[in-house]
Amino acid sequence: LAIGGRNGFYQGETADKLVQSVKMAGGIWSQADLDAYQVVERKPVTGSYKGARIVSAALPSSGGILLVEMFNILSGFDLDALSPVQQKQKLIEAMRLAYRDRAEFLGDTDFIQVDQAWLTSMAYADKIRKNITDRATPSDFLSDAPLPEGENTTHFSVVDGEGNRVAATLSVNHPFGSGLVAAGTGVVLNNEMDDFSASPGVENSYGLIGSKANAISAGKRPLSSMTPTFVEKDDSVLVIGTPGGSRIITMLLIAILDYLHNRGGLYDWVAQGRFHHQYYPDVVQFELGGLSKAEQNELSQLGYELWEIQRKYGNMMAVLRNNTTGRVQAVSDPRRHGSAEVRTEGVGSLAGNRWAE
C-alpha cells in the first residue's frame, strides 16, 4: 500500500494470492470482486449532550446513531439526582431501546433507506422514552420489535500538537478473523460476514439479532458496532474508542457520561465498571466487578436478569486535549495490553503504559 497504493493491494501479485488462497479454502472470491471494491467516505453522525458536541461513526457502523440516540433518551432524566442504581437502570433501558432500533432499522444505506435524522432527533427520543419506567421493561413488550425465532478489533486515539485528531477502530471481527492467512501475503482475512443478519431474528455470534435491513447482499457492507468518537466540549476535545464487539457502543456511553457529568478524571472514565444490554438476549451483562453485590440485588428486585461475564472486556483508548492550554492527557485501558504516551518535541512521556500527560 505504501509503495503501490490501492493497485498494489487490490491488483497484481498480492491480489492474485488473496484470490487463490480464498478459492483453495473453498471460497468464491474473484479478481472482479477486488476490482469492484471502493472505500466510501460518509459524514459522521453528530449530536449533543450537556453542552458537548458528539461526533461519531456513520453507517454501516451502528455506533454513532445508537450513541446519539441513547444520549438523547438520557437527556430527559436528571441523572445527577438519581441514586447509582437508578442511574444504571435508566442506562440499561436506553441501551435496550437503542439496540432494538439497531435490530429493526439499521443497515448499509447504499441498499436501504435509514431515517437517521429521525432516529437521532430529540422528538424521537421523547417518544420512545415513554417506554422507560422504574423497573425492567421486557424486550418482547416493546412495540414493532423483531422477535427471535426460538475479537478481532483494535482501537487507537491520537491528537497532535495542533489539535488534529484521529479515532480509528479496525477489526477482523473474531480473534484471527476467518482463521485464514492468504499465502505469501501475511494478510489475515476477516469474518465480517457474521455481522450480517443471516435471517430475521436469528442471533449472530455476539447474540445480536437483525432484520432484512441488514440482510446479506452482493456488494453490501455489514452493520458494525465500531464507534470511534470525538466529544467536543468548551475548549476541550476527548478522542475515544474501544474494541469489544456488540458492547463497544455501551462502553463508550458509560465513559462519556462520566466525563460529561464530571465524575472523576480520564483514568476513572476508562477504568469504570461496565454493563450492557442489547435488546436480545433480554439480560443485563456485566463484567467481573462491573456491578456491586448491592446493585445486583437492587436490579434483580426491579425485574432484571443479570449475567456476570467472568472476565473484563474492552480495551479503551482515550486522549483529552485542552485546546487553549495545549495540555494533553492519555489513558490506555488497564484491563488489557496497550500504552498511553504523550510526546513533547520528540521526547516521549510514558507512565506505566497506562497514563501519560
ZADREN-993133 format. One record per residue (C-alpha): x, y, z. Coordinates in steps of 0.1 Angstrom, whole numbers, padded with zeros to 4 digits, always signed. Each point is the difference from the previous one (the first is absolute). Last residue first. Example, Ala and Ser with C-alpha at 12.3 -4.5 7.8 and 13.67 -1.06 7.14 Angstrom:
<nodes>
+0137-0011+0071/-0014-0034+0007/
</nodes>
This chain:
<nodes>
+0005+0136+0304/+0001-0038-0002/-0020-0028+0016/+0000-0037-0007/+0034-0012-0012/+0013+0006+0036/+0005+0037-0009/+0015+0008-0034/+0011+0035-0008/+0017+0000-0034/+0025+0026-0012/-0004+0010-0036/-0009+0036+0007/-0024-0010+0027/-0014-0035-0003/-0030-0014+0019/-0004-0038+0003/-0026-0025+0011/+0005-0037-0004/-0019-0032-0007/-0006-0035+0012/-0033-0006+0018/-0021+0010+0030/+0019+0032+0010/-0014+0018-0031/+0026+0024-0014/-0002+0036+0010/+0012+0033-0015/+0001+0036+0013/+0009+0030-0021/+0004+0036+0011/+0000+0024-0030/-0011+0028+0022/-0030+0012-0021/-0008-0032-0018/+0000-0021+0031/+0005-0035-0012/-0014-0033+0013/+0013-0033-0015/-0018-0033+0005/+0007-0037-0009/-0025-0026+0012/+0009-0037+0000/-0033-0017+0005/-0010-0029+0024/+0009-0012+0035/-0006-0036+0007/-0026-0024+0015/-0030+0016-0017/-0027+0005+0025/-0035-0004-0014/-0029+0018+0018/-0037-0005-0007/-0017+0033+0008/-0033+0003+0018/+0005+0029+0023/+0009-0023+0029/+0028-0014-0021/+0012+0036-0005/+0001+0005+0037/+0019-0032+0007/+0025+0006-0027/+0006+0035+0012/+0006-0013+0036/+0024-0026-0013/+0019+0027-0019/-0002+0002-0038/+0029-0001-0024/+0021-0022+0023/+0004-0027-0027/-0017+0015-0030/-0037+0006-0003/-0027-0014-0023/-0035+0011+0006/-0023-0026-0015/-0027+0000-0027/+0021-0018-0026/-0010+0021-0019/-0004+0038+0006/+0038+0006+0002/+0005+0007+0037/+0035+0006+0014/+0020+0006+0032/+0035+0014+0006/+0020+0010+0030/+0019+0033-0004/+0037-0003-0011/-0003+0023-0030/-0020+0027+0018/+0021-0003+0031/+0032+0005-0020/-0013+0032-0016/-0011+0015+0033/-0028-0003+0026/-0037+0004-0006/-0005+0033-0018/-0034-0008-0014/+0014+0004-0036/+0029-0023+0006/-0019-0027+0019/-0026+0001-0028/+0028-0004-0025/+0013-0032+0017/-0035-0016+0003/-0010+0007-0036/+0033-0011-0014/-0003-0034+0017/-0036-0002-0012/+0011+0004-0036/+0028-0025+0001/-0021-0028+0016/-0010-0015-0033/+0037-0009-0008/+0025+0013+0026/+0026+0023-0015/+0003+0035+0014/-0004+0037-0008/+0008+0035+0012/+0012+0034-0011/-0011+0026+0026/+0002+0036-0011/+0003+0031+0023/-0008+0037-0003/-0037-0002+0009/-0010-0036-0008/+0008-0020-0031/-0004-0038+0003/+0017-0019-0028/-0009-0036-0007/+0012-0033-0016/-0031-0023+0003/+0004-0034-0015/-0033-0019+0004/-0003-0011-0037/-0028-0007-0025/+0012-0019-0030/+0011+0017-0033/-0019-0010-0031/+0017-0009-0033/-0021-0031-0005/-0028-0002+0027/-0003-0015+0035/-0028+0014+0021/+0006+0031+0022/-0033+0018-0007/-0017-0035-0003/+0001-0001+0038/+0026-0005+0027/+0009-0019+0031/+0032+0004+0021/+0012-0029+0022/+0036+0008-0008/+0004-0031-0022/-0030+0010-0020/-0036-0004+0012/-0029-0009-0023/-0030+0025+0002/+0000+0007-0037/+0023-0024-0019/+0038+0001-0006/+0001+0035+0014/+0034+0013-0010/+0028+0004+0025/+0010-0036-0004/+0012+0009-0035/+0027+0019+0018/+0021-0031+0000/+0033+0018-0006/+0030-0011-0021/+0034+0001+0016/+0025+0015-0025/+0036-0013+0003/+0001+0000-0038/+0017-0032-0012/-0029-0022+0007/-0032+0018+0009/-0003-0004+0038/-0032-0018+0010/-0015-0003+0035/-0031+0019-0011/+0008+0029+0022/+0031-0007+0022/-0021+0006+0031/-0035+0008-0013/-0008+0032-0019/+0029+0008-0023/-0002+0035+0015/+0014+0035-0001/-0011+0029+0022/+0016+0034-0006/-0005+0033+0020/+0023+0026-0016/+0007+0036+0010/+0014+0032-0012/+0005+0023+0030/+0031+0017-0011/+0023-0020+0023/-0014-0033-0013/-0029-0021+0013/-0002-0038-0004/-0024-0027+0011/+0005-0036-0009/-0024-0029-0002/+0004-0037-0008/-0025-0028-0007/+0001-0038-0005/-0015-0011+0023/-0244-0093+0003/-0006+0022-0028/+0010+0034+0015/-0026+0027+0000/+0002+0031-0023/-0013+0029+0021/-0029+0022-0012/-0010+0007+0036/+0021-0007+0031/-0015-0027+0023/+0023-0026-0015/+0030+0018+0015/-0013-0003+0035/-0002+0035+0016/+0020-0001+0033/-0012+0023+0027/-0002+0037+0007/-0017+0006-0034/+0014+0006-0034/-0023-0005-0030/-0008+0037+0001/+0036+0006-0011/-0011-0012-0034/-0019+0032-0009/+0024+0025+0016/+0029-0017-0018/-0018+0003-0033/-0006+0037+0005/+0036+0005+0012/+0012-0012-0035/+0026-0026-0006/-0025-0026-0013/-0018+0026-0020/+0031+0014-0017/+0013-0035-0007/-0030-0010-0019/+0016-0031-0016/-0007-0009-0036/+0015-0033-0011/+0027-0011-0024/+0026+0027-0001/-0011+0009+0035/+0015-0032+0013/-0020-0012+0030/-0021+0012+0029/-0038-0002+0006/-0012-0028+0022/+0031-0015+0017/+0017+0034+0006/-0034+0014+0011/-0003-0027+0027/+0036+0008+0009/-0009+0036+0007/-0030-0010+0022/+0019-0025+0021/+0029+0023+0005/-0023+0028+0012/-0016-0026+0024/+0035-0010+0013/+0010+0037+0004/-0032+0008+0020/+0006-0030+0023/+0037+0011+0005/-0011+0034+0012/-0025-0015+0024/+0027-0023+0013/+0024+0030+0006/-0028+0020+0017/-0017+0027-0021/+0004+0038+0002/+0030+0000-0022/-0019-0019-0027/-0026+0027-0004/-0018-0019-0028/-0011+0011-0034/+0036+0004-0012/+0002-0038+0003/-0020-0006-0031/+0020+0024-0020/+0033-0015+0012/-0013-0034-0010/-0010+0012-0035/+0034+0017-0004/+0019-0032+0009/-0024-0022-0021/+0005+0021-0031/+0038+0002+0004/+0005-0037+0007/-0021-0016-0027/+0031-0001-0023/-0014-0005-0035/-0008+0028+0007/+0018+0030+0015/+0026+0002+0027/+0000+0027+0027/+0000+0037+0008/-0017+0010+0033/-0001+0037+0007/-0001+0009+0037/-0024+0024+0017/-0016-0027+0022/-0004-0024-0029/+0002+0007-0037/-0002-0018-0033/+0020-0008-0031/+0003-0030-0023/+0030+0002-0022/-0002+0008-0038/+0007-0030-0022/+0031-0011-0019/-0003-0032-0020/+0031-0021-0009/-0006-0018-0032/-0001-0038-0008/-0008-0008-0036/+0035-0010-0010/+0003-0023+0030/-0033-0018-0009/+0010-0002-0037/+0032-0017+0010/-0022-0029+0013/-0009-0013+0034/-0021-0031+0004/+0013-0018+0031/+0009-0036+0004/+0034+0005+0018/+0018-0003-0034/-0022+0027-0013/+0008+0023+0028/+0038-0006-0004/-0003+0005-0038/-0018+0034+0004/+0024+0014+0026/+0031-0012-0019/-0012+0015-0033/-0008+0033+0018/+0035+0001+0015/+0016-0007-0035/-0019+0027-0020/-0031+0018+0011/-0018+0009+0032/+0031+0005+0021/+0025+0018-0021/-0028+0015-0020/-0012+0020+0030/+0034+0016+0006/+0031-0017-0015/+0027+0010+0024/-0018+0006+0033/-0028-0024-0008/
</nodes>
